[in-house]
Amino acid sequence: MSVFPYLVAAWLLGIGLWGVISSRNYLHLIMCLTVLQGSTYVLLLSVGYLSHAKAPIFADITTKSRVTDPIVQALTLTDVVVEATIVAMLLALVIQANKRYGSIDPDEMRRMRD
């Protein structure tokens, strides 16, 4: 078992968090949240990975063969769908904020409201 996928997941998490904290633009914030979410994909797939294991399609393999866990793969696919939905909703909110305030910078929006 390799520690490399866990290091990649931690690196993506750190880069995404740094981007979220330092973001001064809503589009940049959404992209950093997407990178942060990518760390969960890497983590989930590395948890469910077995070396020299086969796909969990039991029609053509023996009963003694090692197979990967299909639940982890299903969770990852669900995570992708949820993330795509959230990103679409956030982008729609950014478009509406840009139409209303003329900017996607949170500080400028706060100044316009005061």
BALOBA-1460 file (C-alpha; in Angstrom, 3 decimals):
// residues 114
<rec num="1" residu="m" x="0.000" y="0.000" z="0.000"/>
<rec num="2" residu="s" x="1.348" y="3.350" z="-1.029"/>
<rec num="3" residu="v" x="1.090" y="6.560" z="0.925"/>
<rec num="4" residu="f" x="1.310" y="8.640" z="-2.265"/>
<rec num="5" residu="p" x="-2.486" y="8.966" z="-2.898"/>
<rec num="6" residu="y" x="-2.998" y="10.178" z="0.668"/>
<rec num="7" residu="l" x="-0.258" y="12.773" z="0.217"/>
<rec num="8" residu="v" x="-1.880" y="13.931" z="-3.023"/>
<rec num="9" residu="a" x="-5.265" y="14.192" z="-1.265"/>
<rec num="10" residu="a" x="-3.709" y="16.203" z="1.579"/>
<rec num="11" residu="w" x="-1.891" y="18.456" z="-0.911"/>
<rec num="12" residu="l" x="-5.113" y="19.119" z="-2.857"/>
<rec num="13" residu="l" x="-6.932" y="19.819" z="0.407"/>
<rec num="14" residu="g" x="-4.252" y="22.296" z="1.472"/>
<rec num="15" residu="i" x="-4.164" y="24.075" z="-1.890"/>
<rec num="16" residu="g" x="-7.965" y="24.290" z="-1.969"/>
<rec num="17" residu="l" x="-8.187" y="25.627" z="1.585"/>
<rec num="18" residu="w" x="-5.467" y="28.178" z="0.937"/>
<rec num="19" residu="g" x="-7.332" y="29.327" z="-2.159"/>
<rec num="20" residu="v" x="-10.637" y="29.601" z="-0.294"/>
<rec num="21" residu="i" x="-9.034" y="31.625" z="2.496"/>
<rec num="22" residu="s" x="-7.130" y="33.973" z="0.196"/>
<rec num="23" residu="s" x="-9.809" y="34.389" z="-2.478"/>
<rec num="24" residu="r" x="-10.913" y="37.888" z="-3.404"/>
<rec num="25" residu="n" x="-13.163" y="36.830" z="-6.250"/>
<rec num="26" residu="y" x="-16.218" y="34.576" z="-6.223"/>
<rec num="27" residu="l" x="-15.165" y="32.696" z="-9.363"/>
<rec num="28" residu="h" x="-11.762" y="32.002" z="-7.824"/>
<rec num="29" residu="l" x="-13.524" y="30.821" z="-4.669"/>
<rec num="30" residu="i" x="-15.677" y="28.379" z="-6.631"/>
<rec num="31" residu="m" x="-12.659" y="26.991" z="-8.481"/>
<rec num="32" residu="c" x="-10.804" y="26.519" z="-5.188"/>
<rec num="33" residu="l" x="-13.816" y="24.695" z="-3.757"/>
<rec num="34" residu="t" x="-13.687" y="22.414" z="-6.798"/>
<rec num="35" residu="v" x="-10.012" y="21.641" z="-6.117"/>
<rec num="36" residu="l" x="-10.893" y="21.017" z="-2.474"/>
<rec num="37" residu="q" x="-13.620" y="18.608" z="-3.568"/>
<rec num="38" residu="g" x="-11.110" y="16.834" z="-5.820"/>
<rec num="39" residu="s" x="-9.186" y="15.865" z="-2.715"/>
<rec num="40" residu="t" x="-12.186" y="13.874" z="-1.529"/>
<rec num="41" residu="y" x="-12.243" y="11.961" z="-4.822"/>
<rec num="42" residu="v" x="-8.600" y="11.007" z="-4.459"/>
<rec num="43" residu="l" x="-9.110" y="10.064" z="-0.822"/>
<rec num="44" residu="l" x="-12.180" y="7.924" z="-1.486"/>
<rec num="45" residu="l" x="-10.585" y="6.112" z="-4.409"/>
<rec num="46" residu="s" x="-7.357" y="5.485" z="-2.499"/>
<rec num="47" residu="v" x="-9.275" y="4.066" z="0.459"/>
<rec num="48" residu="g" x="-11.118" y="1.631" z="-1.801"/>
<rec num="49" residu="y" x="-8.108" y="0.623" z="-3.905"/>
<rec num="50" residu="l" x="-6.752" y="-2.918" z="-3.701"/>
<rec num="51" residu="s" x="-3.686" y="-3.859" z="-5.717"/>
<rec num="52" residu="h" x="-4.218" y="-6.635" z="-8.262"/>
<rec num="53" residu="a" x="-7.955" y="-6.614" z="-7.598"/>
<rec num="54" residu="k" x="-10.597" y="-6.901" z="-10.265"/>
<rec num="55" residu="a" x="-13.710" y="-4.887" z="-10.944"/>
<rec num="56" residu="p" x="-16.736" y="-6.073" z="-8.973"/>
<rec num="57" residu="i" x="-18.415" y="-7.735" z="-11.943"/>
<rec num="58" residu="f" x="-18.941" y="-11.283" z="-10.767"/>
<rec num="59" residu="a" x="-20.115" y="-12.817" z="-14.044"/>
<rec num="60" residu="d" x="-16.692" y="-13.827" z="-15.362"/>
<rec num="61" residu="i" x="-14.386" y="-14.173" z="-12.320"/>
<rec num="62" residu="t" x="-13.925" y="-16.895" z="-9.742"/>
<rec num="63" residu="t" x="-15.277" y="-16.602" z="-6.228"/>
<rec num="64" residu="k" x="-11.767" y="-16.526" z="-4.744"/>
<rec num="65" residu="s" x="-10.660" y="-13.469" z="-6.746"/>
<rec num="66" residu="r" x="-9.985" y="-10.181" z="-4.987"/>
<rec num="67" residu="v" x="-12.400" y="-7.428" z="-5.982"/>
<rec num="68" residu="t" x="-12.515" y="-3.748" z="-5.193"/>
<rec num="69" residu="d" x="-15.271" y="-2.352" z="-3.022"/>
<rec num="70" residu="p" x="-18.106" y="-1.079" z="-5.237"/>
<rec num="71" residu="i" x="-19.506" y="1.120" z="-2.458"/>
<rec num="72" residu="v" x="-16.458" y="3.389" z="-2.536"/>
<rec num="73" residu="q" x="-16.824" y="3.770" z="-6.303"/>
<rec num="74" residu="a" x="-20.529" y="4.566" z="-5.907"/>
<rec num="75" residu="l" x="-19.744" y="7.164" z="-3.228"/>
<rec num="76" residu="t" x="-17.195" y="8.798" z="-5.503"/>
<rec num="77" residu="l" x="-19.667" y="8.982" z="-8.391"/>
<rec num="78" residu="t" x="-22.278" y="10.438" z="-6.058"/>
<rec num="79" residu="d" x="-19.704" y="12.962" z="-4.869"/>
<rec num="80" residu="v" x="-19.028" y="14.014" z="-8.466"/>
<rec num="81" residu="v" x="-22.739" y="14.544" z="-9.160"/>
<rec num="82" residu="v" x="-23.285" y="16.522" z="-5.962"/>
<rec num="83" residu="e" x="-20.246" y="18.684" z="-6.667"/>
<rec num="84" residu="a" x="-21.380" y="19.415" z="-10.228"/>
<rec num="85" residu="t" x="-24.796" y="20.460" z="-8.932"/>
<rec num="86" residu="i" x="-23.338" y="22.721" z="-6.250"/>
<rec num="87" residu="v" x="-20.897" y="24.349" z="-8.682"/>
<rec num="88" residu="a" x="-23.732" y="25.020" z="-11.143"/>
<rec num="89" residu="m" x="-25.820" y="26.603" z="-8.390"/>
<rec num="90" residu="l" x="-22.906" y="28.724" z="-7.146"/>
<rec num="91" residu="l" x="-22.089" y="29.909" z="-10.669"/>
<rec num="92" residu="a" x="-25.728" y="30.908" z="-11.161"/>
<rec num="93" residu="l" x="-25.546" y="32.910" z="-7.922"/>
<rec num="94" residu="v" x="-22.345" y="34.610" z="-9.106"/>
<rec num="95" residu="i" x="-24.030" y="35.580" z="-12.372"/>
<rec num="96" residu="q" x="-26.970" y="37.077" z="-10.467"/>
<rec num="97" residu="a" x="-24.635" y="38.925" z="-8.088"/>
<rec num="98" residu="n" x="-22.707" y="40.320" z="-11.053"/>
<rec num="99" residu="k" x="-25.947" y="41.509" z="-12.647"/>
<rec num="100" residu="r" x="-27.099" y="43.158" z="-9.421"/>
<rec num="101" residu="y" x="-23.860" y="44.659" z="-8.115"/>
<rec num="102" residu="g" x="-21.725" y="44.826" z="-11.258"/>
<rec num="103" residu="s" x="-18.857" y="42.999" z="-9.571"/>
<rec num="104" residu="i" x="-17.903" y="39.591" z="-8.226"/>
<rec num="105" residu="d" x="-15.532" y="40.928" z="-5.582"/>
<rec num="106" residu="p" x="-17.074" y="40.500" z="-2.098"/>
<rec num="107" residu="d" x="-15.445" y="43.674" z="-0.748"/>
<rec num="108" residu="e" x="-16.860" y="45.819" z="-3.546"/>
<rec num="109" residu="m" x="-20.332" y="44.362" z="-2.986"/>
<rec num="110" residu="r" x="-20.144" y="45.252" z="0.702"/>
<rec num="111" residu="r" x="-19.118" y="48.851" z="-0.139"/>
<rec num="112" residu="m" x="-21.981" y="49.198" z="-2.634"/>
<rec num="113" residu="r" x="-24.520" y="48.125" z="-0.034"/>
<rec num="114" residu="d" x="-23.385" y="50.628" z="2.634"/>
